[in-house]
Amino acid sequence: MRQKLTNAIHALQRDLVEDHPDDAVRLLERQAPEEVARILSRFSAQEAIPVWEQLSPDVGMRALEAMETAKAIQVLRHINPTRSAAMLAMRDENTREQFLSMLPDSEAQELRTILAYPPDSAGALMDPRVMLLRRDTTVREVLVRIRASRRRATRRLFVVDADNLLEGQVDIQDVATASATTRLEEIQRPVRAVVNAVAPREEVVEIIEHYKLTDLPVVDAEGRLIGVVRYRNLMAAAENEATVAMQTMVGVSKDEKALSNVSFAVRKRLPWLQINLVTAFLAASVVGLFESTIAKYTALAVLLPVVAGQSGNTGAQALAVTMRGLALREIRLRQWPRILFKEASTAFWNGLAVAATTALGVWVWSASPGLAGVIGVSMILSMVIAGISGAAIPLLLTAARQDPAQSSSIVLTTVTDVAGFFSFLGIAYLFADLL
């Protein structure tokens, strides 16, 4: 009798899996992973493909881990590669590699390609560990799934149809306050925005900022939900890029860490220090052009660092703002006239204020109205040049498809020193009679 009952249950399960995969998925996602693995293990990978491809990746991956390794590998080989990749993405890189190493090389490489999205794309920024929930799933079942996943800081859940196409979203607060028997379709809301996995980060930033989102769903080419870009991850990526930029803009390799070997640090830094030495000689040669003028008016030598220092600070400010805008995709290359005009205008008005203070100080110190006028004019001119240069250097490097942070500070320092020295000494030379 018991055997007949068992056979009947198996027959019903076979009928459900083979002829009604949508219903099978809804029932299986309510079961423990071990039970899902036990049921699906009775079928060959080919027979259960529709079910495996519709299972939520978190449920599917846990079921695969509960199965015999050989059967799990067969499943990964026969289902759609994008679905295999979605399941593998639920685990860390080491676990993924354990499974991939057991696949044929060509198939493993295909899955690695799918898992490796272009840098700075939505796919590279997303969190692929997203649960696919059905509209008829109850709050009680959702809470069981959340506890099983052990994921924290989950704010929003997503509801999909039988083909894993996005249908709606549910706030975790609504789940927490709803009764255990409430179905998700009763509390779900429309999805405000989605993004394709290959969309660039600038598009992701625009969508998140426009809609004020904390979680942005990511879909593949077929419109299936494959992950979520979380605002905190986007900000973390931008922060990481900014810290890397801080190193590269002064000639330090982005690969160097605080505890890197001395030999590695020397090898990475020395070439840029040598380049910096060449640029320092270039700035010194400008001073050499006006050696006779400096010898005649020694006060010029005293005031040179003042002009160079102010122009350097002005350029550094413009560089920092432009670099941040490029890193966060707040600005684009086509906006270069507006950016340069803004920095030139800012530098002009700042230069005017600083020049007035400097000229007054120099007049009191030297009792020379001519020298005060010369340093005032040169201060404005050098600061405007520095502001334009600070914005232009990263823009030009980006236009040339180079890293805009790569030693841009070294280039800027050369430009601001040359501009400061040449403007001050050049104007002093032209108006030497007034000194």
Helices and strands as residue ranges (DSSP letters): H 2-19, H 21-28, H 33-40, H 49-54, H 57-66, H 69-78, H 81-88, H 93-100, H 105-115, H 122-125, E 132-133, H 139-149, E 156-160, E 166-171, H 172-177, H 184-187, E 195-196, H 201-211, E 215-219, E 225-230, H 231-248, H 262-289, H 291-296, H 299-327, G 333-335, H 336-366, H 369-399, H 408-430, G 432-434
